[in-house]
């Protein structure tokens, strides 16, 4: 008999999941932007995600991150929500060198 543990369940994780999902749905609206307009949009999107602690969670603020305490559940929830679909996903094509402030 195999046992598995799902640490992602729970009221706090589900609340955070809803928060991240709502942010992605509302904030990630690149529409038909391209060139400098898209670059500026992505910069503001990333800054908002970092400010809320959804992105670059363990990276210190002085290096462009959100300097969040280690929380594997929140990190996993953020990753899983951002990979659900192209309309509500982090712009994963960005490399670390494209973080705002760098």
Secondary structure, DSSP 8 states (H G I E B T S, - for coil): ------TT-SHHHHHHHHHHHHHHHHH---TT--HHHHHHHHHHHHHHHHHTTSSSTTS-GGGTS------HHHHHHHHHHHTS-GGG---TT--GGGSTT-
